[in-house]
Structures are given as C-alpha cells and as structure tokens.
C-alpha cells in the first residue's frame, strides 16, 4: 500500500512539473503565424530570440513596449518571439521553442548569446540580422541589446533596412530611446 502511495505521489510530482514547463509553440508555427500576419498587414517581421533569464532580453522587450517606441515598431513590423538558450538557467529552466536553435543558425545567428534578432520579409526571407560586421569575424558579432554607440548604429541600420519607409523622426525617437537607456 505504501509503495502504491509513493508511486502515485511521484507520478503527480512529475505530471505537475511537466505542466509547469509546458513546451512553447515551435519555430515553424510562430514563423508561419508571423508570415501570415505580416502578409495581411504589408509589414516585415521583427523576430526576437530570447531567454526568460536574460536581463538584456527584458530590456529589449521594455524598449519595444515603451509608449514612444511601440507605435513606431507596430507600424512597421509584426513582432514574433522564440525562446532559446533556456538551458543556461540553473534552476527550473524553461523549455526552448522547438526548432528555434536551428532557425537561429539558419538566420546566421550565434549559438548562445541572446537576445539575437532578425528582420524578415513577409515570406520569411532574411533581410538583416543583429550580427554587425566586424573585421576578422566573417559571421560578425551579435549586438544583443544595443548599448554601445556601434551597436546602436547597427540597430538603426537594421531598422532602416527592415522598414525602408521609417521616417527620420521615427528613427530619431528610437535612437534617442536607446541612447537614454
């Protein structure tokens, strides 16, 4: 009887922990939804790869949600998010989005540092990613959340390539928000 009770308790513990760590939607599903929405709205896709434990990822989310920046980004982009690098969290890691690590690689991203992001057209074709060109580094260097002047400059280059109709005033608002971080 006691063994059955112990077995039942273990089963409930594992069931509870698997519910808490529910697998997020896969990269294919998230990208298909973003492509459909971007196509309908005549926008490009701002695809963000981040991790729940990442402070710079949260800073990027806060920037994109800010009252100054959000309407500008929303006018030009459909935002899609995927979880990667969750295994670096030591306690109760959340699961990665299935297929997200492979998509990072396909889009020219690094293994590891987050956030990594890419701008895609409405068909899912890469326009530009957050790896800025660096001498002697063929793949470039991921800027993550742009803090340094060269990172902010690359982010602004990305925005202009991803949204050619971004106005000068809109670009100044975003650049100013980044510089004031």
C-alpha positions as CSV (number, residue, x, y, z in Angstrom):
1,X,0.0,0.0,0.0
2,X,2.8,2.4,1.0
3,X,4.6,1.7,-2.3
4,X,1.5,2.4,-4.3
5,X,1.1,5.7,-2.4
6,X,4.7,6.6,-3.0
7,X,4.4,5.7,-6.7
8,X,1.2,7.9,-7.0
9,X,3.0,10.8,-5.4
10,X,6.0,10.6,-7.7
11,X,3.7,10.4,-10.7
12,X,1.8,13.5,-9.6
13,X,5.1,15.4,-9.0
14,X,6.3,14.6,-12.5
15,X,3.0,15.4,-14.0
16,X,2.9,18.7,-12.2
17,X,6.5,19.6,-13.2
18,X,5.8,18.8,-16.8
19,X,2.8,21.1,-16.8
20,X,4.9,23.9,-15.3
21,X,7.5,23.5,-18.0
22,X,5.0,23.4,-20.9
23,X,6.7,23.5,-24.3
24,X,6.2,26.8,-26.1
25,X,5.0,26.8,-29.7
26,X,7.6,25.7,-32.2
27,X,9.6,27.9,-34.5
28,X,7.7,26.8,-37.6
29,X,4.3,27.6,-36.0
30,X,5.4,31.0,-34.7
31,X,7.0,31.9,-38.1
32,X,4.0,30.8,-40.1
33,X,1.7,32.9,-37.9
34,X,4.0,35.9,-38.2
35,X,4.3,35.5,-42.0
36,X,0.6,35.3,-42.4
37,X,0.0,38.4,-40.3
38,X,2.9,40.3,-42.0
39,X,1.5,39.5,-45.4
40,X,-2.0,40.6,-44.4
41,X,-0.7,43.9,-42.9
42,X,2.0,44.6,-45.5
43,X,4.8,44.6,-42.9
44,X,8.0,42.9,-42.2
45,X,8.8,40.6,-39.3
46,X,10.9,41.5,-36.3
47,X,11.9,38.0,-35.0
48,X,13.4,38.0,-31.5
49,X,15.2,35.1,-29.9
50,X,15.5,35.5,-26.2
51,X,15.6,33.6,-22.9
52,X,13.5,34.1,-19.7
53,X,16.6,34.6,-17.6
54,X,18.2,37.2,-19.9
55,X,18.2,40.8,-18.5
56,X,19.1,42.3,-21.9
57,X,16.2,40.4,-23.4
58,X,13.9,42.1,-20.9
59,X,15.4,45.5,-21.7
60,X,14.7,44.9,-25.4
61,X,11.1,44.0,-24.5
62,X,10.7,47.1,-22.4
63,X,12.1,49.3,-25.2
64,X,9.7,47.8,-27.7
65,X,6.8,48.2,-25.3
66,X,7.6,51.8,-24.4
67,X,5.0,54.4,-25.3
68,X,7.4,56.2,-27.5
69,X,8.8,53.2,-29.5
70,X,5.9,50.8,-29.5
71,X,3.7,52.6,-32.0
72,X,6.6,53.1,-34.4
73,X,7.6,49.4,-34.3
74,X,4.0,48.3,-34.6
75,X,3.5,50.5,-37.7
76,X,6.4,48.7,-39.5
77,X,6.7,45.2,-38.0
78,X,5.0,42.1,-36.8
79,X,6.9,41.0,-33.7
80,X,7.5,37.3,-33.2
81,X,9.4,35.8,-30.3
82,X,11.1,32.4,-29.7
83,X,12.8,31.0,-26.6
84,X,16.4,29.8,-26.9
85,X,19.3,29.2,-24.6
86,X,17.0,28.4,-21.7
87,X,19.3,25.6,-20.6
88,X,21.8,28.2,-19.2
89,X,19.4,28.9,-16.3
90,X,20.5,26.7,-13.4
91,X,17.2,26.4,-11.6
92,X,13.9,25.3,-13.2
93,X,14.9,26.1,-16.8
94,X,12.0,26.8,-19.2
95,X,12.0,24.8,-22.4
96,X,13.3,26.3,-25.7
97,X,10.9,26.8,-28.6
98,X,11.2,23.6,-30.7
99,X,13.2,24.3,-33.8
100,X,14.3,27.8,-32.6
101,X,18.0,26.9,-32.2
102,X,18.1,25.6,-35.8
103,X,16.4,28.8,-37.0
104,X,19.0,31.0,-35.3
105,X,21.7,29.1,-37.1
106,X,19.8,29.3,-40.4
107,X,19.5,33.1,-40.0
108,X,23.2,33.5,-39.4
109,X,23.0,33.8,-35.6
110,X,25.4,32.7,-32.9
111,X,25.0,29.8,-30.6
112,X,24.5,31.2,-27.2
113,X,24.3,35.0,-26.6
114,X,20.8,36.5,-26.5
115,X,19.0,38.4,-27.5
116,X,19.5,37.7,-31.1
117,X,17.1,39.1,-33.6
118,X,16.5,39.3,-37.3
119,X,14.3,41.2,-39.7
120,X,12.5,39.1,-42.3
121,X,10.2,39.9,-45.1
122,X,6.6,38.7,-45.1
123,X,7.7,35.5,-46.8
124,X,10.2,34.8,-44.0
125,X,13.3,35.7,-46.0
126,X,16.1,37.2,-44.1
127,X,16.6,41.0,-44.6
128,X,19.3,41.6,-41.9
129,X,20.2,40.2,-38.5
130,X,21.8,41.5,-35.3
131,X,25.3,40.3,-36.2
132,X,27.1,43.5,-37.1
133,X,30.1,43.2,-39.4
134,X,33.4,43.1,-37.6
135,X,36.9,42.9,-39.1
136,X,38.3,39.4,-38.9
137,X,35.0,37.8,-37.9
138,X,33.2,36.5,-41.0
139,X,30.0,35.9,-39.2
140,X,30.1,39.3,-37.5
141,X,29.2,39.9,-33.8
142,X,25.8,39.8,-32.3
143,X,24.9,43.2,-30.8
144,X,22.4,41.8,-28.4
145,X,20.6,44.7,-26.7
146,X,22.2,47.8,-28.3
147,X,24.1,49.8,-25.6
148,X,27.4,50.9,-27.2
149,X,27.4,53.5,-29.9
150,X,28.5,51.0,-32.6
151,X,25.7,48.6,-31.5
152,X,23.1,51.4,-31.6
153,X,24.3,52.4,-35.1
154,X,23.9,48.8,-36.3
155,X,20.4,48.5,-34.8
156,X,19.4,51.7,-36.6
157,X,20.9,50.3,-39.8
158,X,18.8,47.2,-39.3
159,X,15.6,49.2,-38.7
160,X,16.1,51.2,-41.9
161,X,16.8,48.1,-43.9
162,X,13.8,46.3,-42.4
163,X,11.5,49.3,-42.8
164,X,12.6,51.5,-45.7
165,X,9.6,53.8,-45.1
166,X,10.8,54.5,-41.5
167,X,10.8,58.3,-41.2
168,X,13.7,60.3,-40.0
169,X,11.6,61.5,-37.0
170,X,10.7,57.9,-36.1
171,X,14.3,56.8,-36.3
172,X,15.3,59.7,-34.0
173,X,12.7,58.7,-31.4
174,X,14.1,55.1,-31.4
175,X,17.7,56.1,-31.4
176,X,17.1,58.7,-28.6
177,X,15.3,56.0,-26.5
178,X,18.3,53.7,-26.9
179,X,20.8,56.3,-26.0
180,X,18.9,57.2,-22.9
181,X,18.9,53.6,-21.6
